[in-house]
Amino acid sequence: MRNRADVVGEALTSVLRQSFTDLEVIVVDDGSTDGSAEAARRVSDDRVRVLHCPATGSAAGARNVGIAEGRGRFLTFQDSDDWWHPDKLDLQIDRKSTRLNSSH
């Protein structure tokens, strides 16, 4: 995220309200100058980690920083102005798990 202080809190809240709750949220602040990292840190939840890095110059660069920090089995991306339906992860994990289990 870069300079998205006005929307990042709502985006994070939509992730934290998921029916699938076993998750970590890694917010990569890509050199913001508007207080975006501070806005993300105001969302108080132990599942959220906010990383501040110098500007990578691209969304892909920021995502790579987040990928390197992730500890989970699955990965998904959310842009800072995106809001998720509360069942998004449950539906995706269920479908992914079904495919993984059927291939063995």
Buried (B, 14 or more C-beta within 10 A) or exposed (E): BBBBBEBBBEBBEBBBEBEBEEBEBBBBBBBBEEBBBBBBBEBEEEBBBBBBBEEBEEBEEBBEBBEEEEEEEEEEEBEBEEBBEEEBBBEEBEEEEEEEEEEE
